[in-house]
Amino acid sequence: MHYNWNWGIFWEMSPDGVPYIDTLMAGLKWTLATAISAWIMALILGTIAGTIRTTTKPWAVRLANGYVELFRNIPLLVQMFLWYFVMPELMPSAIGNWLKGLPDASFVTATLALGFFTSARVAVQVSTGIQALPRGQRMAGHALGLTPVQTYRYVLLPMAFRIIIPALTNEFAAIIKNSSVALTIGLIELTAATYSMREFTFQTFEALTGATIIYIAISAIALVLARLLEKVTAVPGYISSGSTSAGGH
């Protein structure tokens, strides 16, 4: 079977009256909006849960560990369906109907699902970073008269985040790719826009190639920015360039 290559398909008009390249760019905007919103949520919740996992209160540690295990072990696709189809039915009727009637319900649902799913992974990274620090740093904070909260805020977390920047970069790249799962609940992000282009034009390879290039470009930009951030925040003599381990050179 002969395949008719047509790389000019990106500039041909879609049924919506715009070039297909604009369709992909619109999908990219939803991808970035979903990924960035979910990442902010994941970073906040993950930092809180990860910090609690390193405290000395057993009940709080068990609670945080349960949070991590719950959201990390349920597949993202299942979580998407639970948030989109099940949660509105479990809420009081007024709230459930309001959720269903939101103009961007799929976007909100995707953000929540991605945010909780990724927050569990971030929590593991944060707790690992804190545990990688020498015990003397925590003791020094106490010796200075800092409360446990202040010790975490001013001593432990700033150093831990410097250590885990490469790991967080991987998680951010993953959340961009995982946002493609949102197409299953009706969000027209980049992957969904690509499938739409493919179905209307039958130019499968061109559509998928275009989406692949866009995903690679986004990941490359995120990697470059993360490397820059790692160099800017590195503590001389403590974290070596390109290394994620604590300790001196």
N, C-alpha and C positions, 0 to 999 in steps of 0.2 A: 504494500500500500504506500502510495507516494504522499508525503506530507508537504503542504504548501506553506512555506515560511513567509511571514509577513511582519517584519519588524516595525513597519509603519502603522500597525494597528493601534498603537498607543495614541496616535493623533487623529484617529477616526472617531466619529461621533457615536456615543452610546445612546441607548433608547431614552436616556434622561436628557439628551440634548447637549451633553458636554463631552469633550474628548475623554477617552478611556484613561489617559494619564491623570486627568483631574479626578476621575473616580478612584484611582489608586491613592492619590494624595489625600482625598477626603477620608478614605479608609485609614491612611497613616495618621491623620489627625486624631481619629477615635482611638487608634492603638496607643498613641503617645499619651492622650488624655487619660485613658484607662490605666496604663502602666504607671504614669507619674502619680496619679491620685492614689492608686493602690500601694505604691511604694512609700508614699508619705505615711499612710495609715500603717503599713507593715513596719516601718522604721520606728514609729512611736510605740505601737503595741509590742513589737519585738524587743525593744530596749527595756520596756517595763518588765515583761515576762522574763527576759534573760537576766536582768538584774536581780529579780526576786529569786531566781534559781540559785543564786550564789549567796543568799542571806543565811543567817543562822537560825531562822525560825522554821522548824520542820513542817508545820502545817502550811506555811506560805510556799515553801519549796515544793511540797506535794501538789498544791493547787496549780502552781506554774508549770510543773512537769506534766500534769494532766492536760492543761491547755495546749502545750506543745504536742503531746502525743495525739490529742484529738484532731487538731487541724493539720498535722503533718502526715498522718496515716490514712486519712480519708482522701481518695483521689480527687483532684481538682474538678474534673468533669462532674462527679457526683455532688460536690459542694455547690457547683454552679446550679445544678438542677434543684437541689434542696433550697437554696436561697430564692430561686426564681419561681418554682412551682409550689413548694411545700410551705415555706415560711409565711407567705400571705394568708394561707388557709389556717395557720395556727394562731394568727393574730386575731384580736377582736374584729368584728365585721367592718367597722368604720375604718380602722387602720389598714386592714387587708385590702379593702376596696380602694383606699387612697394609694397604697403601694402599687396595685395593679393599674391604676389610672395615671401614674406618673408618665410624662411624655418621654422620658429617657430611662424607663424602668430597666431595660437591659443593661444600660451603662452603669446605673447605680448597683444593680445586682452583681455585675462583673467586677466592679471595684471592690465591693464587700467580700466576695468570694476570693478574689486574688489577694486582697489585703490580709484577710485572716490566714489564708493558706501560707503566704510568704512570711507573715509575722512569726509563725512557728519556726521557720527556718532561720530567720534573723535572730530569734531568741537564742537558738543554739549557738550561733556565731558570737553573740554578745557574751553569753555566759562562758564560752570557751576563751574569749579574749580576756575577760576578767580573771579567770582561773590561771591564765598563762602568766599573769603578773607576779612578781616576787611578793611573798607575804609581808615583807618589810614595808611595802607601800601602804598597805592597810593599817599596819601598826603605826607608821609614821603619822598618818592622818589622825589616829586616835591620840597619839602623843601630843599633837598640836592642839588638842581640845576640840576637834571637829566632831560633829554628830555623825552617825552612820550615813544619813542622807547626804550630808555635806562631803563626807569622804568619797562616796560614790560620784557625786556631781563634780567635785573639783580635782580629785586625784585618780580614781580608778577608771571611770568611764572615758575621760579624755585619752588616757593611755591605751585603753582597750580598743577604742575605735581606730587609733593609729595602727594597731596590729591587724585588725580585721578588715581594713579597707579593700584589699584584694578579694577577700571572700564576699564582701558586700557588693563588689563590682559584678561578680559572677551571679549573685542573686538578682541584681538589677537587670542584667542581660537576660536572665531566665524569666523574669516577670514580663519583659517585653514579648518574649516568645510564647509564654503561657497565655498571654492575652488573646491569642488566636482561638483558644477554647471558647471564648465568648460568642463566637459565631453560632454556637449550638443553641443560644438563647435569643438570637435575633439581632445581635449587635453587628453592624456593618463596619467592622474594623478591616485592617489591611487584607487578611486572609479571606474574609468573606467577600470583599470587593474584588479580589483576584478570582475567586470562584465565579462570581457574577460575570466578570469579563470573559472568562473561559467559556461559560455556558452560552453567552450571546454570540461570541465570535468563533468558537471552536479552535482558537489559537492557543492551545494548551501550553505549549513550551514557552511561547513568548510571555504569556501571563505569569506563569510560575517563575520564569527567569527574572522578570521585572520585580516581582515580590521578593525573590531571594536576594537580589542586589540591594533592595531597600533595607531588608532586615540586616544584611551584612554591614551596610553603611552605618546604621544606627548603632549596632554593637561595637563597631570600630571607634565611633565617636565617643561612646561611653567608656571604652577601654582607655582611650587617650586621655580623657578628662580624669579618669580614676588614677592613672599613672601620674599625672600632674599633681593631683591632690595628695597622693602618697608622698611625693617628693617635698611638697610644700609643708606638710604636717609632720614629716619624719623628725624624730628627736636624734640629734647627732650623738653617735656613740651608743645608742640604745637599739635602734632598729636599722639594720643595714639595708641598702638600696636593693629593692626587688625581693626582699625577704619578708616573710610573715611571722617569723619567730622572734620571741623576746630574748633579750640578752645583749651583751656587748659584741664587738667585732671579734 
